[in-house]
Amino acid sequence: MNRHLTPSLIVLLAVILLAQSIFLFLNARKHNHNYWLWGIIGLFQAPIPILLYLIFVRKILQKNK
């Protein structure tokens, strides 16, 4: 089986990764976390960086004390 990425699929993937990276950068900067690190990590893969950020850095699943 020959798998080719069409130009529209490449553009869609680029938009998803950029949106994720921008969200992570802005949110981490707002909450005084390593915003450059999270912005760069957000460019590599989706949706794992957002999940890791929300679970481990922002601790969304824990109750506020």
N, C-alpha and C positions, 0 to 999 in steps of 0.2 A: 504494500500500500504506500502510495506516494503522497505525503502530506506537505502542502504548500500553504504559507500564510499569505492571504490576499492583502492588498494594500489597505482595504477598509478595516480588516481585522487588526492590522498593525497599528492603525490610527486609534482604534477603539482601545486597545491595550495601552497605548501611550497615554491616552486621556485618563484612563482609570488609574494608572500608576502616578501620573502627575497630580490628579485630584487627591489621591491618598497621601502623597508626599506633602502637598500644601496643607491639607487638614492636620496632619501630624505636626508639621512645623509650627503652624499657628497655635494649635492647642497646647503644645509643649511650651511654647514661648509664653503663652498666657498663664500657665501654671508653673512657670520657673523650673522647667526640666531641661535636659540637654536638647534644645530644639534643633540645632544643626545636625546632631546625630540622628534624631528621629526623622528629620526631613530627608536625609540621605538614605536611611534604611527603608523609608517608604517608597523609594524608587525601584527597589529590586524585585519585590514579589507582592502579590495581593492575595488574600486579605490578612495574611499572617501578621505583618507588622502592626496593623491596627488592633488586632486581637491581643497581641502581646502588650502593646502600650496600654490598652484599656484595662487589662487584667492585672498586670504587674506594676505599672507605673501609677496609673490613676486609681487602681483598686476599686473598680466599679462594683464588683460583686460583693465587697465587704460593706457592712453597715457603717454608716458615719457615727463616730463616737463623740 
